[in-house]
Amino acid sequence: MKAPKEKRVNMEERDASEARRHHARGKYGDEVPRGGMTIRRHLGPNKELEGPRDMIVQDMERLKEKIAKMKTQNQGALTR
């Protein structure tokens, strides 16, 4: 009896199906390993960042700083 052939899967198709499965679970804010050093971070519906890990981390830090700055501005506006 012949051994079954291993099914070769196109890497892009596999990554796309993996992303769809992950997105379907609705776990925003999770990091998913992408090709070694690349991650995809789900920020919410229809909002994703994809690229090298260090670049994504820098982008997330900038976003966190912006959010913190906006929160402090809003607090100042409320106390006036």
N, C-alpha and C positions, 0 to 999 in steps of 0.2 A: 504494500500500500504506500502511495506517495505521501510525503509530508506536505501539509498545506503551505502554499506560498505565503510569505509575509506580505501583507498589503502595504504598498508604498503610498504614503499620503503626502500630498503637496504641503510644504510647511506653511504657506500662506493660508491655505484652506483650513489647516489644523488650528492655526492661531486665530483665524476668524471665528471658527466654531467654538473654540475655547473662550473667546471674548464674549460671544453671544450667550454661552452657558453661564458665564460669570455675571454678565449684565442681567440676565433673566433672574438671577437670585436676588438682585437688588441690594447688594452689599457695597454701598458707596463708601469710599474712604479706604478700601482694601488695596493692598499692593499685590500685583500678580507678576511672578517672574516672567520675563519676556526675552527669550534669546540670550540668556546669560546676564548681562549687565543692564538690560532694558526692562522697564516696568511700565505698566499702564495704571494710572490712578483714576478711579471713578470719582468725580466730584458731585455728581448728581445726574438727573436725566439729561441725556444729550451733551454732557460736558465731560470730556476726557483729555488727559495729557498723556502723550506717549513720547518716549525718547530715552536717552541715556540716564541712568539712575541719578547721577550727581546733578544733571541739569534739572530734572524733575524736582529733586529735593530743594534746589535753589529757588525754583519757581514757587514751590509750596511755602517756603519761608517768606518770600516777598508777599505772597497773598495773605499769609497770617499777619504780617506787619501792617499791611493795608487795612485789614479787618480790625485789628487792635486800634489803629489810628482813627478809623471811622467811629468805633465804639466810644472812644474818649471824646471825640468831637460831639457825638450825640449826647453824651452825658453832660457836657458843658452847655449845650443848647437847652437841655431840660432844666438845669438849675438856674437859668436866668430869669 
